[in-house]
Each structure stands twice: as structure tokens, then as C-alpha cells.
């Protein structure tokens, strides 16, 4: 038996924005809408993004239809944000900033500039060499939190295998 989906918009109670069940807004539509809001002109936004004005216009129009609100008032010389558009743009800009931050943070973590390094050390290993090593690592990578866990060599190896440590120093074979 097939289910029938109603084409009428539903209201997402968290956001109060009419959406269609299962719909997703492409990120490119949001970026292009932000550009139009910044330049208040489709042609200028298109030039800045290197796309055609008609494609931006079509995306913004589709977004407005998807949301069920008018974001811009169109005029011969450009556009003006509606109150709903201003509210939407503020929140979308904050979300895009968060995405940008997440991408940069992932890049820093992947390159080892930030994150966490978990080190297991048996309590009988002298601390002098390790203190020097960790001190130099912290100097070279100030964005990386270093956690040192003391215990037996066996405990360190168990934690390493369970992915609770990134590295373990052990003495002997």
C-alpha cells in the first residue's frame, strides 16, 4: 500500500518555518541568498559569486516558495529585505559562520594544530624525559590538550587497544 503525502506545507514547531516533510534546502541557495542580502542586488551578487543573475534569482525564488515567505521586495534598481527576510538572513548568516568555523576546526584538528593527545605512561618510567617531551610538544602545538595517564604497562596497552589512549610508553618487550 502506498502512502500519500500531502503537498500542503507543514510547520516545524522548533523553527516556526513552513517546510515540506523531508525537504532539504541546498547550502548553495542559502549562500546565494546571503549574497543578495549583502549586495541588495541580484546582478551584483551574481558577479561576486561568478554565476548568472538568473540562476540566483531562480534559487532565491525557489527558497522563498519552500519557506512560504517573501524574503526580498524586488524593485527596478535592486531589492530590499522584508522583515521576515532580515530575520531569516541573520540566522542563516550565523549558521553559515558556524559551518565555516566547523570546517576550519576540522582542518586544524586534521593537521594536528588542535585537539587532544592522550598518553599512557607506566608509573615506573622516570618523568624527566617525558616532562621535557610533553613540554616541547605543548610549545609546538599550543592548541592540543595533552592528557597523561599513569598506570601499569598492561593498563596502558589495554587502553590503547580500546582507543582511550593515542600513545603509550612502556618499558621492556
N, C-alpha and C positions, 0 to 999 in steps of 0.2 A: 504494500500500500504506500502510495506517495504522499508526502506531506506537502501541504500548500503553505507557502509563506505569503503573508500579506505584504503588499507593496507600500502600505502606509508607513511613514516614519514612526519609530519608537523613540521614547525619551529615555536616555541613560540618566538615571536618577543621581549618579555621582556628579555628573558634569552639567546636567540640565540641557544638553545639546541634542537635538533630534538626530538620530542615526538610524541607519538601516541595519537590521540584525546581521552580524557577520561582516559588515563593511569595514574597509581599512582605507585610510587617507594616505596616499603616497607622499613620502617625505618631500619629493620634488615639488609637489603642489604647495606645500607649506613654505618651502624656501622661496618659491616664485611669488607667493602672496606676501611674504615678508619684504621682498624687494620692491613690489608695487607699493606697499605701505611706506617704505623708506623714501622712494623717489616720487610718490604720488603721481605716477605717470607710467603707463604700460610700455611705451616706446623706450623711455629711459631705463626702466627696469630690465627690459629685454636686451638693450645694448650692454648693460652692466653684466648680465648673465651670459651673453653670447647666444641668445636664442631669438626666435622671431616673436614680435609682439602678438601675433595671432595665437601662437601656442600658449603664451602666458595668459592671454585673455580667456582662451578656452579652458585652461586649467582653473583659473580663478572662478569662472562662471560655474564649472562643474563642482568646485568646492562649495560655493555658495548654495548650489542646489542640494548637495549632500547634507550640508549643515541645516538647510532650511532657513537661512538668514542672509540678508544683504550685508556684505562686508564693506563695499565701496559704493559711493554715489558717483556715477560717471558723468563727466562734463566734457565739452569740446577740448578743453586745454589740459585735461588730466582727470584725476579722481580725488575724492575726499573720503576719509574713513567715516563710517557710520559709528554710532555709539557701540553697537554690537561688534563692529569691526575693530574698533580700538581695544575693546576688552579682549577679543579673540587674539589680536596681534600681540598684546602684552604677554599673554600666557604662552602663546606659541614661541615667541622670542625667548622666553625663559626656558622653555623646553628644549629648544634648539641649542641654547647655551649649555644646558646640562648634557646634551648629546655630544657637543663639541668637547666639553670637559671629560666626558667618559672616554672618548676616542683618544684624547691626549694622555689621559691617565693610563689607559691600556698600553699605549706606546711606551710610556716611561717605565711601566712595570715590565714589559717585554724586553726592554733594553737594560733592565737591572737598575734603573735610576731610583726607583721607589719600590716599596713592597715590604716583605718580611723575610728574614733569613732565620731559620730555626736550627740551632746547633746543639747536638748532643755530645756531652763530654763525660767520660768516666771520672768519678771524684778523685781517683788516684793520679790523674795526669797533672803535672805541675802547671799552675796557672800562668806563669810568667810568659811563655811563648804565646799562649792563647790570648792573654790580655793585650799583648803587642799586636798580634794578628787582627783581633777584633777592633782594636783602636785604629789601626791603619785602614781597615775596611770601612769603619764608620766615617773616617775622614774623607775617604774616596767616594763614598756613597751615602751622603747625609740623609737622603730620602728613604733609606732602607732601615727598618726597625730590626735590630738583632736581638734574638731571644736565645739565651744559653741555658740549657737544662742539664743538670748534673745527675748522675746515676751510675749504675753498673754498665759495663760494656754490653752485656746481654740486653739490658733495658734499652740502651741506645739503638742497638740493631733492630729490636722489635719495633720501636717507634719509627725508625727509618723505613722499615718494610711496610708499616701501616700508614705511611705518608704523614706522620705527625712531626717529623724532622726532615730538614732538607739535606743535612750533612751530619755525620757522626765521626768523632775522633775516637779510636780505640787503640789500645796497646796490645801487642802480641799478634798471633796469627789468626 
